[in-house]
Amino acid sequence: MKKLNLFLVLVLGLVLTVFTSCEKDDPIIPEKEPVEENVVEPSDLVGDWGFTSLEFEGETYYGCDPYLNQDYFLVTFEFLDVTETTLKMYSNCHNGEGPWKSGDFNYLIENENLLIKNYHGDLTTEFKILNFREFDGKTLKLEFTWDIGSNVPINGIYVLTKK
């Protein structure tokens, strides 16, 4: 009888040890992909966007600068009649030539860049959207990174506001 009691005590001890020492594994929860909430989409650009400022070579310009305008095209510019696929560019400060307005350009947003293409589909102008992830719907901050022509303020930072 003592052997049976000792055996039962040992089995009970073993059972308690096994069940109390094991913890349940945490359930596996798949990681959610980050949601980008305030990124710039073509639908955000619909309408007109007016020039506010240009930061270029350490200076900030709030309008057409006659000296800068002697050497550069597009010292100021606006996006007009913007749809989800096309836009017009307008400048009243265009290398001393007076106001200039483009026809419709196609555009797309790719990898934080605003790519402007002619009607043949060739890239003509590229801007990096500096506030791509912090877009508030009212202000667009663009760095002029490439243009098919010359004499534009490459690396200039433009601020445009929704009209």
N, C-alpha and C positions, 0 to 999 in steps of 0.2 A: 504494500500500500504506500509506503514511504517512497518507493521508486516511482510509482504512478504519480504521486503528488509532485515529486521533483521533476518528473517528465512534463507534467502539465504546466508547472511554473516556468520551465525552460521554454516550452512552446509558446506560452502566453507572452513571455518576455521577448522572444524572437519576433512574434507577430506585432507587438507594440513597437518594437524598434524599427521594423521594416515600414510600417504604416505612418509612424510619426516622423521619421527622418527624411522621407521623400517629400519634396515640394512639387506642386504642379508646375509644369512648364508654362511659361508665359505664352499666350497664343501669338502666332505669327501674324502680324498686321502688315500688309504690303504698304510700302512707302508710296505716298501720293506724289505725283509729279507736281512741281511748283506751278502755280497759276500766275501768269503774268497779267496783272490787272490794268495797269495804266500805260500800256505800250501804245504806240501810235499805229493806228489802222487807217487805211484809205478813207473810210467813212468819217473819221475824225477831221479830215482836211477839207471836206466839202465846204465851199463858200469862198470868201476872199480873205487874204492875209496881207496886212500892211507892214511896211518897213518901220522898225523902231530904232535899231542901231546896228552898227558894224564895228567890231573890234578887230583892228588890223595893224600889225607891226607896232604894237604897244600903245596905240591911240584908239579912242572910241569916238565914232562919228554918229551924229544923230540926224543928219540930213546930208544933202549933196555937198561934198567938199570940193571947191573948185580946183584945188591943187591935185588932190587924189584923182579927180575926174579927168584931168589932162592925160593921165597915164593908164587908167584902168576902165574897162567896161564894168557895168553892173556894180557900181559903188553902192547904189541903193537899188532894191528891186522889191516887187510884190508878186504874190501869186494871185491871179484873178480867175474867176469862173471855174474854180476847182470842182471836179466831179470825183468819183471814186477811181477813175482811170485817166483823166486828162486834166491839164491845167494850162493857163497862159501866164507868161512872165511879162511884167511891165517894169520899166525903169524910167525915171525922169532925170537920171544922172548917168548918162551912157557915153563916156569918153568924149565929152564936149559936143556930141552930136544931137543933143536934145532928147525928148522922150522917145522911147522905143517900146513896142508891144509885139510879142510873138504871136504866132498862130497857136493852135492847140498842139501841145506836146503830150505824149503818153508818159505816164510815170508808174513806178511801182516802188514798194518799200521792201527791202531785202537786207537782212542782217544789220539792222539799225541804220541803213543807208537809204536815202531818197535818190532814186535813179531816174533821170529824165531822158527820154528818148525821142528822136524825131519820128516823122511819119513813116520812115523806112524801117524803124525799129533799132536804129543805131544809137548807142549811148552818146549823149551830147554833154551832159552835166551830171555831177555827182556831189551830193552833200551827205555828211554824216549827221544824223539826228542826235545831238548831244543830250537832249532830255527825253530820249526814246522811252526809258523805263519810268520816268517821273512826269509824264505828260499830263497837263491839267486841262487840256482842251482849249486853252486860251492863248498860250505862248508856245512858239516853236523856235527852238534854238538850233541853228544849223552851222556846221563848219563846211566851208567851200573846199572840197577835196580834189576835184578834177573837173576840167572843162575841155571840150574839143578844140576850142579856140585858144587864144593867148590873151594876155593883158587883163586877166581877171584877178581879184584878190584871193588867190589860193591861200588856204589856211585862215582866211578871215572868218570871223564868227558873227553870224547874223542873228538878230532877234526879230522875229515877225510876230505880230499879234492878230488875232481873229478880229475881223471888222464886224 
